[in-house]
Amino acid sequence: MSSITTGLARRYAIALYQLATEAKQVDDILLDLNSFNELIDNNADLQTLIYSPVFGADEKAAAVGHLLKKAKANALVVQFVGTIAKNGRLFAISSIISAFIKEVDNRLGKISAEVVSAIPLDDKRQAEIQESIISLADAKDVSLVMRVEPSLIGGLVIRIGSRMFDTSLKTKLNRLESAMKGVA
């Protein structure tokens, strides 16, 4: 995603968050946006409508407006997505939804962390990692995204935003190999 799209998405997300907060409907809007994003991901026709330059802004606005009303989406979501479509920015809807989710999480003190391990981790180990990340990042809550990568051999790779903590055996072995090349 380009920095222009990122900035655009963030501005729209903040505006929507402010409107949602004023209307006291943040949770409802979050649910509707997640459902709409899932629909986009799983529907090739909707993707064509959103990303194709063949359809004009008014056609896109009418189509997504109709779709959201039929799905009984929150009126603010219908109006917001319609405005994005009319402004010719529907191509950025997934980025806007992601930015909105991040904005909600930030305001609630919740962060997301990706944890990559060599083997699947049991619930107890995941809870320990989550507690460690909460204290490390000084957050109220952490949402873990778990992934298994057998090539790590052992240890973990944890990504929190732009920070990465790599304690994997693979990395340690690569460092040892580099150090040994320097000696030889």
Secondary structure, DSSP 4 states (H G I P E B T S, - for coil): --HHHHHHHHHHHHHHHHHHHHTT-HHHHHHHHHHHHHHHHH-HHHHHHHH-TTS-HHHHHHHHHHHHHHTT--HHHHHHHHHHHHTT-GGGHHHHHHHHHHHHHHHTTEEEEEEEESSPPPHHHHHHHHHHHHHHHT-SEEEEEEEE-GGG-SSEEEEETTEEEE--HHHHHHHHHHHHHHH-
